[in-house]
Amino acid sequence: MVTRVLIADDDPRITEIHHHYVSKFEGFEVIGLSNTLEDTKLQIEVMEPQLLLLDIYFPDGSGIELLKEIRLRSQALDIIPITAAKEVRLLQEALRGGVFDYILKPVVFSRFEQTLRRYRTHHSNLQSLDSLNQSDIDRIIHQEKPTDSPRMDSGLPKGIDPVTLDKILEEMKEGSTMFTSEEMAERVGASRTTARRYLEYLVSRGSVEVDVSYGGVGRPERIYRMTR
């Protein structure tokens, strides 16, 4: 399922940058760009996006007020403010309005990436369930991992960052069945040495298994896949 995204910011250059960022992710489609609140309201009605990336400051009003209007109409629309607004009051109002996240400008791509991945996982979790138990709710609302996840350990070895570890695990689960360390490095934006360190850690934990390919010229290549 593809998530339809509307990007609203008073600066056309920013909307184009965010459009470029979103286009890097499978499962998301930008269906509109808007530079005024009035146009944003119109596009919401006509295009029916599922996710709105919303600035807060517009010449014709406040993104927070638009958020409140959307919630009053009970529209099924997820909202992520992307703004230079650092006032605690505005963050509190946004949270009361049920925003999925709150990102400050200037946007760092890795932070943007983290949000879209979390958003995708969140909706994938929801769609996979027919009914709920408490652990399902905790995983969806609090982003808690199952107890067999490496992040739930009391501690990780030095040099193993939990965020990077989760990114690699996601790629292992969602990508092709087998990866070399070089292929994984390209997917997560890390060096080959770093990717191999994380993959070998997962091998040591039993989450990933490794095989050796002797094809081609040169040294044998290690191939990684999720443990069956």
C-alpha positions in Angstrom: 0.0 0.0 0.0 1.3 3.4 -1.0 1.0 6.4 1.4 -0.2 9.5 -0.4 1.8 12.6 0.9 1.0 16.3 0.7 3.8 18.7 1.5 2.9 22.2 2.7 5.5 24.9 3.3 5.5 28.6 2.5 8.9 28.3 0.8 8.7 26.6 -2.6 12.4 25.6 -2.3 11.6 23.7 1.0 8.7 21.8 -0.5 10.9 20.7 -3.4 13.6 19.5 -0.9 11.1 17.6 1.1 9.7 16.2 -2.1 13.1 14.9 -3.0 13.6 13.3 0.4 10.2 11.5 0.3 10.9 10.2 -3.2 13.9 8.2 -1.8 11.5 5.9 0.0 9.4 3.1 -1.4 5.8 3.1 -0.2 5.4 6.9 -0.3 4.0 9.0 -3.2 3.9 12.9 -3.1 0.6 13.8 -4.6 0.8 17.6 -4.0 2.9 20.6 -3.0 1.4 23.7 -1.4 2.8 27.1 -0.3 -0.3 28.6 1.4 -2.8 27.3 4.0 -5.7 28.1 1.7 -4.2 25.9 -1.1 -3.4 23.2 1.5 -7.0 23.0 2.6 -8.2 22.7 -1.0 -5.7 20.0 -1.8 -6.6 18.1 1.3 -10.3 18.1 0.2 -9.6 17.2 -3.4 -6.5 14.9 -3.2 -7.3 13.2 0.1 -3.7 12.6 1.3 -3.0 10.2 4.1 0.1 12.0 5.4 0.6 15.8 5.6 4.1 17.3 6.1 3.1 20.7 7.5 5.0 23.9 8.2 3.6 26.0 11.0 4.3 29.5 9.9 2.4 30.7 6.7 1.7 34.3 5.5 -2.0 33.5 5.6 -2.2 31.7 9.0 -0.9 29.0 11.3 -0.3 25.4 10.6 -1.4 24.6 14.2 -4.8 26.2 13.5 -5.1 24.0 10.4 -4.2 21.0 12.5 -7.1 21.9 14.9 -9.5 22.3 12.0 -8.6 18.9 10.6 -9.1 17.2 13.9 -12.5 18.9 14.4 -13.6 17.5 11.1 -12.3 14.1 12.2 -10.4 13.6 8.9 -8.3 10.5 8.6 -5.0 12.3 8.0 -1.7 11.8 9.8 0.3 15.0 10.3 4.0 15.7 10.8 5.0 19.3 11.4 8.3 20.3 9.9 9.1 23.7 11.2 11.5 26.3 12.6 9.1 26.8 15.5 10.9 25.9 18.7 8.3 27.2 21.2 7.3 24.6 23.7 3.7 25.9 23.6 3.5 25.0 19.9 4.9 21.6 20.4 2.4 21.0 23.2 -0.5 22.1 20.9 0.8 19.9 18.1 1.0 16.9 20.5 -2.6 17.5 21.7 -3.6 17.5 18.0 -2.2 14.0 17.6 0.8 14.6 15.4 2.9 11.6 14.5 6.2 13.4 14.9 7.6 17.0 15.1 10.8 17.8 13.1 12.8 21.0 13.4 14.3 22.8 10.4 16.8 22.7 9.0 15.9 19.1 8.3 18.7 16.5 8.7 18.0 13.7 6.2 18.9 10.9 8.7 16.2 12.3 11.1 13.7 12.6 8.2 14.5 9.0 7.2 14.0 7.8 10.8 10.5 9.3 10.9 9.4 7.8 7.6 10.7 4.4 8.5 8.9 4.6 11.9 5.7 5.7 10.1 5.9 2.8 7.7 6.5 0.3 10.5 3.7 1.9 12.6 1.1 1.4 9.8 2.4 -2.0 8.9 1.9 -3.1 12.5 -1.6 -1.8 12.5 -2.6 -3.5 9.2 -1.2 -6.8 10.3 -3.5 -7.1 13.4 -7.1 -8.2 13.6 -7.4 -7.7 17.4 -5.1 -6.2 20.1 -3.4 -7.4 23.2 -1.3 -5.1 25.5 2.0 -6.0 23.9 0.6 -5.0 20.5 -0.5 -1.7 21.9 2.8 -1.0 23.6 4.7 -1.8 20.3 2.4 0.5 18.3 2.1 3.5 20.7 5.5 3.3 22.4 7.5 1.8 19.6 8.6 -1.0 21.9 10.3 -4.0 20.3 9.5 -7.7 21.0 11.5 -9.1 23.8 13.8 -11.0 21.4 14.9 -7.7 19.7 18.6 -6.8 20.3 17.4 -3.3 21.5 15.7 -4.8 24.5 18.9 -6.2 25.8 20.3 -4.6 29.0 23.3 -3.4 27.0 24.9 -3.5 23.6 28.6 -4.0 22.8 30.7 -0.9 22.3 30.4 0.3 18.7 26.9 -1.1 18.2 24.3 1.7 18.0 20.7 0.6 18.5 19.3 2.9 15.8 21.7 1.6 13.2 21.1 -1.9 14.4 17.4 -1.5 13.9 17.9 -0.1 10.4 20.0 -3.1 9.4 17.4 -5.5 10.8 14.6 -3.7 8.9 16.6 -4.0 5.7 17.2 -7.7 6.3 13.5 -8.3 6.9 12.1 -6.1 4.0 14.8 -6.4 1.3 16.0 -9.3 -0.6 16.7 -12.6 1.1 20.6 -12.3 1.1 23.0 -9.4 1.5 26.7 -8.8 1.3 28.2 -6.3 3.7 28.7 -3.9 0.7 25.1 -4.2 -0.3 23.9 -3.5 3.2 26.3 -0.5 3.5 24.7 1.1 0.5 21.2 0.5 1.9 21.8 2.1 5.3 24.4 4.7 4.2 27.3 3.3 6.2 30.8 2.1 5.3 31.3 -1.5 4.4 33.4 -2.0 7.6 30.6 -0.7 9.7 27.9 -2.8 8.0 30.0 -5.9 8.4 30.5 -5.2 12.1 26.8 -5.0 12.7 26.1 -8.1 10.6 28.7 -10.1 12.4 27.2 -9.0 15.7 23.8 -10.2 14.5 25.4 -13.5 13.5 26.8 -13.8 17.0 23.3 -13.3 18.5 21.8 -15.9 16.2 19.5 -13.4 14.4 21.4 -13.6 11.1 23.2 -16.5 9.5 26.2 -16.3 7.2 27.3 -18.4 4.2 30.4 -18.1 2.1 30.4 -17.6 -1.7 33.4 -18.8 -3.7 32.2 -17.5 -7.0 34.2 -15.1 -9.1 37.8 -13.9 -8.7 39.3 -12.9 -5.4 38.6 -13.7 -1.8 35.5 -15.6 -0.8 32.5 -13.3 0.0 30.3 -13.6 3.1 26.6 -13.6 2.4 24.1 -12.8 5.2 20.4 -13.6 5.6 17.9 -13.7 8.4 17.9 -16.9 10.5 15.1 -19.2 9.4 
